[in-house]
Amino acid sequence: MKFELKTENENRRKSYSHVLRTVFNIAMIIIFCDISIKLGIISENYQIEYYCKLLSVEKSKHNFRILSRISNLKSKQEIWEFCR
């Protein structure tokens, strides 16, 4: 008959691996959140640039409204200065 004892080393190893796994998951969540925020900022900048170019070609109320909402500028003169 075989008799086997579990030692504390196995329990410590399991707890260390659990802690490391938790730290790794938290780090990955932080990294992905940071990437998504940066991509949102980049996307907003490209959107502003696109509507400024579109505004120089077609001066419509719709384009002014969109640029006003994106850039938080209220008057047409401020939007023109911003796009230059």
C-alpha positions as CSV (number, residue, x, y, z in Angstrom):
1,M,0.0,0.0,0.0
2,K,1.3,3.4,-0.9
3,F,1.0,6.3,1.5
4,E,1.4,9.9,0.4
5,L,1.5,13.1,2.3
6,K,0.8,16.5,0.8
7,T,3.3,19.0,1.9
8,E,3.1,22.8,2.4
9,N,5.2,23.3,-0.7
10,E,2.4,22.2,-3.0
11,N,0.0,24.6,-1.2
12,R,2.4,27.5,-1.5
13,R,3.1,26.7,-5.2
14,K,-0.7,26.8,-5.9
15,S,-1.2,30.0,-4.0
16,Y,1.8,31.6,-5.8
17,S,0.5,30.6,-9.2
18,H,-3.0,31.9,-8.2
19,V,-1.5,35.3,-7.2
20,L,0.6,35.5,-10.4
21,R,-2.4,34.6,-12.5
22,T,-4.5,37.3,-10.9
23,V,-1.7,39.9,-11.3
24,F,-1.3,39.0,-14.9
25,N,-5.1,39.3,-15.6
26,I,-5.2,42.7,-13.9
27,A,-2.2,43.9,-15.9
28,M,-3.8,42.7,-19.2
29,I,-7.1,44.5,-18.3
30,I,-5.1,47.7,-17.6
31,I,-3.1,47.4,-20.9
32,F,-6.3,46.8,-23.0
33,C,-8.1,49.7,-21.4
34,D,-5.1,52.0,-22.1
35,I,-5.0,50.9,-25.7
36,S,-8.7,51.4,-26.2
37,I,-8.5,54.9,-24.7
38,K,-5.6,55.8,-27.0
39,L,-7.4,54.4,-30.1
40,G,-10.4,56.5,-29.2
41,I,-8.3,59.7,-29.0
42,I,-6.6,58.9,-32.4
43,S,-10.0,58.2,-33.9
44,E,-11.3,61.5,-32.7
45,N,-8.3,63.4,-34.1
46,Y,-8.8,61.8,-37.5
47,Q,-12.5,62.6,-37.4
48,I,-11.8,66.2,-36.7
49,E,-9.3,66.4,-39.5
50,Y,-11.7,64.7,-41.9
51,Y,-14.5,67.2,-41.1
52,C,-12.2,70.2,-41.4
53,K,-11.2,69.1,-44.9
54,L,-14.9,68.4,-45.7
55,L,-15.8,71.9,-44.4
56,S,-13.3,73.5,-46.7
57,V,-15.0,71.9,-49.6
58,E,-18.6,72.0,-48.6
59,K,-19.7,74.6,-46.1
60,S,-22.9,73.1,-44.7
61,K,-24.6,73.4,-41.4
62,H,-24.3,69.7,-40.8
63,N,-20.5,69.9,-40.9
64,F,-20.4,72.9,-38.6
65,R,-22.7,71.1,-36.2
66,I,-20.5,67.9,-36.1
67,L,-17.3,69.9,-35.7
68,S,-18.9,71.9,-32.9
69,R,-19.9,68.8,-31.1
70,I,-16.5,67.1,-31.5
71,S,-14.3,70.1,-30.7
72,N,-16.6,71.8,-28.1
73,L,-16.5,75.1,-30.1
74,K,-19.7,77.1,-30.5
75,S,-19.2,79.8,-33.1
76,K,-18.5,79.4,-36.8
77,Q,-15.5,81.8,-36.5
78,E,-13.9,79.6,-33.8
79,I,-14.4,76.5,-35.9
80,W,-12.8,78.2,-38.9
81,E,-9.8,79.3,-36.8
82,F,-9.6,75.8,-35.3
83,C,-9.5,74.1,-38.7
84,R,-6.7,76.4,-40.0
